[in-house]
Amino acid sequence: MIKEVTIPEISENVTSGKVVKVLVQEGDRVDIDDILIEFETEKALVEIPSTAKGKIVELPVKEGQELRVGDVIARVEIEEEGEERKKPDRAETKADASSKEAEAESPTPDDSVYRPAAEKKRDEKQGKSSGLEKEPPSREDRPPAPAAPSVRRFARELGIDIHEVHGTGPGGRITESDVKAFVKEGREAAGQTALLGEIAETALPDFARWGDIETVELPGVRKLTAKSTALSWRLVPHVTQFDKSDITALETFLGKNGPGPRGKDVKLTVTAVLAKVCAAGLLKFPRFNASIDMANNLMIYKKYAHIGIAVDTERGLLVPVIRNADKMSIRELATAIADLAERSRNKKIKPDEMEGGTFTISNQGAIGGTQFTPIVMWPQAAILGVSRSTVEPVYMDGQFHPRTMLPLALSYDHRIIDGADAARFLKWICECLEQPFNLHL
């Protein structure tokens, strides 16, 4: 008996990926949960195990191949339960043959009658889009819609086929409110589709006309980053608030306490402190921990603070998420950040570890730069950009003093957050960095 091993459903919204490494060969014997391939899906590298025990008789995959969820990666020969199953009884064979003859003689019904409603609806949509749909039955062939004459007239004036409207009245009767709701849903769906739809890319010129070029395939991470940032830029009306925080005292504190007791703990960092401060800020300023649902005119406030930390890797930018950062100590946050960053760079991060973030921190201080404007990661409401700190003269107590100043840039969704809210939120973060004891007040 041959059993097919397929690409399983790995994570929500993950439908495809690339085979990075094939770890078995045809003829190999595998057990259940033995790893067959390494599979790169958008921002994570996952190992696909075998779901069967036996001998691999076919391995229709190769490194670099694009696959989708449900595609076959191996066919495994497993042991039969017994020879009796291989040889059907003669009586059963005759019965099967006679039943097949009866089926052949019987008239074939229209298979559309037995197809699921979802398939028929899909085919109807495809037919309408291609202009090949059948003519709808005449009004005389359809039973009258359960609606009053005034409601039918109202639907006709709006250009609505009242038979498509779902009635909510007694016995499924269609009311004028049902017609209005049908129109509203259609407009919102059309607007959402247009908003989320792919923008047609303009064709590029032939660059080879002006010199030598090299063409390489877009890596999975870069492909996803391109799509997600473009989507965020189209959906979110971005505004960026800038400020600087005096972290002179904080750097002194980190210098004394960074390595931990006897040097056994992970080093404390400014990013860990920022994660703690921002997590507390999200609960104090709930709009920064919210998402907006324009289709239903709703605001969704999260009661948890999951902080995404942007990590620079060879494959591109990855954003693993720290769950419930508000409930962790600074040292626990430092340990979690170090672990997530290392596994992101070593391709060991899991897809679900990059989901569910409510706020993101992107720290480029180790690389350099004075300021930048980060893009909000929709459907989040805001993101904090951190640049390299510098020693600057600050006027204090009648004279200038050298102080370590940290540039911060807060990009936010202006549909959710106003400028005054952003200024207060960023000022609060700066004050907490300058006086961390404020977190306990």
N, C-alpha and C positions, 0 to 999 in steps of 0.2 A: 504494500500500500504506500502510495506517495502522498506526502503532506507538504503543502506549500507554506513557507515562512515569509511573511510580508512585513512591510514597514508599519509599525503600530502607530496609533494616535499618540503623539509625544506630548503635545501641549496645546492649549487653546490657541487658535489662529495659526498654528503651524501646519502647513499642508504639503511642504516639499523641502528638499535639501539636496546635498551632494555627498556621494560616497567618498570619504577621505582615504580609508584604508580597508582592504579586504583581508581578514585574518585567517581564512580557511581556504581549502582547495577542494575540488571535486574528488570524491573518494574518501575524504576524511570522515571519521565517525564523531558525532557530536552528541552531547547530552543536553537536556533542557537547561536553559539559562547560560549555556556556553556562548561567548561573544562571537558573532559572525563578522560584523563590519563596524567601523567607526563612521558616524553619519553627522555631517555638519548641517544644522538647521538654523538659518538666519544668524543668531548670535550665540549659539551653543554647540558644543560637540558632544554627541551622545553615543553610547554603545548599544547596538541592537543585538539582543540575545536570540538564541534559537528557542522556538516553542515546540520542538519535536526532538525525539531521541532516535538516532539511527545513522544511516550512511547518506552523505550528500551525493546525490546522483546528478544534480545540475546546479550550476552557480551562474545565473544569467546577469551578473553585475560585474562592473569593473571600476577601478578607482577613477574619480573625476566624473562619474555618471550622475546625471540629475534624476532623482526619483521623487515620487509623490507618496503620500500616505496610502497604503493598500497595495503598492507595487510589490511584486514577488522578488525576493532576494536570494532564495534558495529553495530547492525541492529535496526533501529528505525521505528516503525509503525506510519505513518502519515495519516491524514484523506484523504479519497477519495473525489473526486470532486462531484460524484453523483452515484446513483445506476445504471443509464443507462450504465455507463462505465463498470460495472461488468457483465451485461448480453448482449452479442452480439446479433444483429439482426439475425433472422433465415435465411433471405436471404443471409446475410454476411457469416453465418456458412456454408450454402450449397455451396456458391461460393468458400469459402476457401477449403471445402472438394473436390470439383471438380478440383480446381487448384492443390491440393496435388496429386490427382489421375493422373492428366496429367503429373505432374513432375515425378511420379513414373514410368509411361509408357515410358516417353522420355528417350533416352539413356543418361547415365551420362558421361559428358565430363571429360577429364583429368583435375583435379583441379589444376595441376601445371601450366596450361595455364593462369589461372586467379590469381595466387598468385603473390604478389608484387615481383619486381625484387630483392629487398634487401633480402627477405626470400629465394628466389631461390639461390642467391649468397651465403648466409649463409649455406644452406644445401649442396651446392657444396663443400664449404670449409670443412664442417664436414665430408662429404663423403671422401674427399681426405685424411684427417687426419686419418680416421679410415681404409682406404684401401678398402672401400665398394662402391666407386663411380662406376657409370656405365661407360662403355667404351665410350670415346668421339666418335662422328660421324666421319666417315672416311673423308679424305680430298675431296673425290669426292662428298660427300653429302653436303659440305659447299660451299657457293659461294666464288669465289676467292676474296682475300683481296685486297682492293684498294691501291695497291703499285706497284712500278716498280720492274721488276725482280731482279735488283741489290739489292734493299732494302729487298726483300724476302730472297735472298741468305744471306745477311748480318744478318738477324734475325735468319736464320737456323744455321749459324756458331756460333752464341751466345747461341744457344739452346732456343730461344724464339719462342713461338707460335705467329705469327704475327697477328692472329685474335684477340688476347687479347690487342693489342696495339691500343691506341686511336690516330687517325689521326688528325693533325692540318692543313694539307694542303688544297688547294681548293677542296670543295666538300667532305671533310673528308679524303682526300688522305693521306696515311701514308708515312712519310719521314724518312730518316736515322736518323735525329735528334730526331724524335718521338721514335724510337727504343732505342736510347741511353738514352733518358729521362726515358723510361720505366725501363731499367736496373738499372739506378741510383736510382729511387724511390724504386725499389724492395730491393736493397742493404741497403738503409737507413732505410727502414721500418723494415727489418730483424734485423739490428743493434740496432735500437731503442727498438724493442720488446725484444731482448736479454738483453739490458741494463736495461730496466724497469721491466723485468720479475721477478717473485718471485724466490728467491734462495731456493732451496730445503733444508729443515732443516734436519740435521743429527739426527737420532734417538738417544734418550737419554738412558743411561743404566737404569736398574731397581734399583733405589736408596733404595728400601725397603729391598734389600738383606743385607744392612749394618746397618739397624736400622729403627726406626719409622719415618714416613714422614707424611706430610699433603698436600693435593692437593686442590687448590682453583682455581676458574675460573678467567681468566685474565680480569681485569676490562676494560671497554670501553676506558678510557683515556690512560691506560697503553698499550692497544693493538694498539691504533693509534700512540702513542709515539714510540713504538717499530718499527712500519712500517715506519713512517716518518723519524726517525733518521737513520734507516738502509738504506733507499732509499737515503738520503742525503749523507751518508758516501760512498755509492757506486758511486754516480754521481759526487760528488764534490772532486777534489784534494785539500785537506785541507793543509793550512799553517797557523801558529799562530805567530803573532808578539806581543812581550811583551814590556811594558814600565811602568813607574811610574810617577804620577803627584803630584806635591806639592800643596795640597789643604788647607794649613794652613790658608791662607786669606779667602778662600771660607767657611771653617767651622766657622770662626769668623763671616762672613757675615750671614750665615744661623742661627747662634746662636742669632744674633740680630734681624733678620727679619723673621725668620722661622714661628712664630705663626701668623703673619699678624696683621693688625690694630685691636686693642682691642681683639685680639685672636679669631676673628670670622672666619677667612679664614683657609683653610687647611694648615698644616705645610709644609713649603718648605723642600725639601729633595735633596740629591745629585743626586738621580735618575732623578728627574725633571730637574735639571740643565743639566745632561748628555743628556737627551732627547732633550733639546733645542740646546745644542752644536752639537750633532750628526745630528740633522735635518738640521742645517746650514751647517755642513760638507758635507752632501750628495749632496747639491746643489753646493758646491765649488769643490767637488771631484766626478763628476758624475758617474765614474766607480763603485763606491761603492753603487750606487743607480740603478744599471743595472742588467739585466739578460741575459744569453747567450742561443741562440737557435742553437744548434749544428746541428740539422737536416736540417736547412735552411741556416746555416752559417751567422747568424744575431746576432747583439747586440741590446738589447731593453733598451733604456734609459727612465726612468720614470721622468716626470716633477713635480712629487709630492713627498712629504716625509712623509710616513706613518710608524711610529715607533712602533714595537712590544715590549711589556714589559712582560718578563717571570714572571709568578706568581706561587708561591708554594702553592698548595692546598692539601686537604686530598685525593682527587681523583688522584692527579698527577700534572704534569706541564702543565699549560695553558698559552697561549700567546695572550692576547687581543691586539688590534691594535688601536693606537691613529692616527686619520686621520689628515693630514695637520699640523703636529706638528711644522713645520717651521713658521706657521702663528700664533702660540699661544704664550702667555707670559709664563714665568716660573711658575707663580702662577696658571695660567689656566692649564698648564701641570700637576702640582702637584694635582690639583683638579680632573682632568681626570684620572690620574693614581690611585688615592685613590678610585675613583668610580669604575673603571674597576676591581681593585684588590678585592674590597669588593664583587661585584657581581659575580666574578669568584669563590670566596670561598663559596658563598651562592647559587651556582648553578643557578644564574639568568642571566648569560652571554648568549648572542645570538650567533648562529653560524656565522652570517655575521660580527660580531664584532671581529672575529679572522681570517679574511681573508684580503688579499690585502697588507700585510706588505711588506715594501721594505728594512727594516733593523731592527735588533733585539738587545735589551739590556737585559742581564741576570746579575742581581746584587745579589751576594751571601754574600755581606758584613755583613748583619744582622746575618747570620749563622756562618760565620768564614771561615778560610782557607786563604792560602797565594796566590795561583794562581790556575787556571784551564784552560783547553782548550775547549771552547764551540764548538758545532757542528753547522755549517752553516745551516740555515733552507732553503733548496732548494725550489723554484728557486731564493732565495735572493743571494746576492753576499758576504755578510759579517755579522758578529755578534760580539758584544762587550761584553766580560766577565769582571765583576767587582768584586774584592775581598775586604776583610776587610782592612781598612786603619790602619796604625800603625805609631807611633811616632819614627822617626829614626834620628840619627845624620847626618846632611848634612853639608859638608864643604863649607862655604860661607865667603867671605871677610877675608880670612886668618885664620878662626877658625871654629869649629864645632858648629852648632845650632840645637836644636830640631825642627824638621819639621814633619808635618803630611803628609805622603806619601800614595797615593792611587794606588794599583796595577791594571793594565789594561791588558787585553789579547784580541787581535783582531784576530779572525779566518776569513779567506777569501778564496774565490774560485780562485785558481791560474790560471785558464783558462781566467779569466777576469782581475785579479789584479796581478801586479808584486810586488816583495818584496820591492822595492824602493817606490812604490806607497803606500804600507801599512805603511811603516816607516814614510812617510811624513804625511799621514792621522792621524796616532796615535799621532805623535808629535804635530800636529795642535790641536788635542783634548786636549792634556795635557797642551798646552800653553793657550788655552781658559779657562780651569779650573783654571789655575794659575792666569791668567789675564782676567777675564770675559769681560773687556771693549773691548778686541780684537774683540768680536762679532760685535761691532758697527762700526768697522773701515772698 
